[in-house]
């Protein structure tokens, strides 16, 4: 499992945001190729584009759960995906105590001070853990 975590971290350390890194690594390990990945996740980084909302690792993971359990047609069941998403959210909350980027990181990415703290400390001490957890947890939920 550390292989996907290492890959996700390398994307994250290389400049992709948390949501992009999470969905890009999950899609690679699930064998899903699309020009839309990680592009589709760009606006989710930093708590919905630095608005202090839901953590990008969480939103990237939910997109990954969609790749695993989502549907293509309205008549297909969505309950499995919803259940797996709820399971993921419960485990994230139990582990980290919040889904909120601002609560998890303690910084406002829109301020010079927040940007500085992110680069100096928060990226490595907080956000990397969230991305690594997200990809590991989603892959552990794959159907047998």
N, C-alpha and C positions, 0 to 999 in steps of 0.2 A: 504493500500500500504506500510505502514511502516514496515509490517512484512517481506516482501522480502528485503527491504532495510536493516533492522536489521540483517537478515540472511546473506546477502551478506557482510555486514560489519564484522560480526562475523567470516566468512571465511577469509576475508582479514586481520583482526586483528590477526587471528590464524596462519597466515603464508602463505596462498595461495597468489599468485600475483594478480594484478588487473584484468587481463584477465581471469584467472582461477576462481576467486571469482565471477565475473560477469556471466560467462557461467554456472558455477556450480549452482548458485542460480536460474538463469533463468530456467535451465533444471529441477531443482527440482520443481519449481512452475508451470511448464508446464507439469509435469508428464512424462518427458523423462528420461529414465534410460539407461545408457551406461557406460561400463568400460572405454570408451575413454574420458569421461568427469570427471574431468577437464584436463586430460592429454593432450588432443589435443590443449589446450590453453597455455601450459607452455611457449613456445617460443615467445609468444606475449607480455609477461609482460615487464614493463620498457621501453616501446617504441620499440618493436621488439627486445627483448633480450638486453636491455640497449644500444641500438644504437641511441637513441635520436629521434626516429621516432614516428609513430602513437601511441597514448595513448592506453594502454591495456584495459581500461574500454570501449573504443570505439570498439576495435576489438572483445572483448567478447560480447558486445551488438550486433554487426553485426552477430556474430555466432548465437546468440539468435534469431535474426530476421530470420536467415536461418531456425532455428527450426520451427518458426511460419509460414513462407511464402515461404520457399525454395522448391526446386523440387527434385524429385528422378530420373526422366527420361529426356533425352535431348528434347523430344517433348513437355514436359510440359512448361508452360509459366514461365518466370523468371521476367517479368515486375513488378509484384506485389512486389516481394522481393526487386528489385532494387528501386522501388518507395519508399517503406517503409525505406530502408536504406538511401536514399537521404533525406527523411523527418527527420530521426533521426540525420543525420550529420548536417543538417541545424539547428535543435534545439540545438544541442551540441555547434555548433559554435556561435549561438546567445547568449547562456548562458555563455560560457567560453572563447570565442574569438579565440580558436585554437583547432586543433586536435593533435598537436604535444606534446609529453610527455615532452621534454626538455623545450619548451615554457610554458607549463602549470605548471611544477614543479620548473623550474629554477635551476635544479641541474643535474650534470653528475653522474649517478649512478656508474660509473666505477672508480671514484676517492674516496680515503678515506674520503675526506671532504664531497663529495656528499652522501656517505653511512651514514656518521654521521648525516648530516642534514636531510636525509630521516627519520631516526629513531627518531630524536629529535623533528622534526617539520613537515616536508612535508607529511608524511603518514597521520597524523591526520588533518592537516590544509588544505591540498589540495586533496590528492588522495582519501580519504574516500568520499569526496563530489562527485567526479567524478564517483566512483563506484555506490554510492547510486542513483545519477541521471540516470546513464545508465540503471540500472535494472528497476527503476520506469518508465522511458520513454518507454522502450521496452514493458513492460507489459501493459502500457496504450494504446498501438497500437494493442493489440489483437483484432481479429475479434469478433464482437458481437455475 
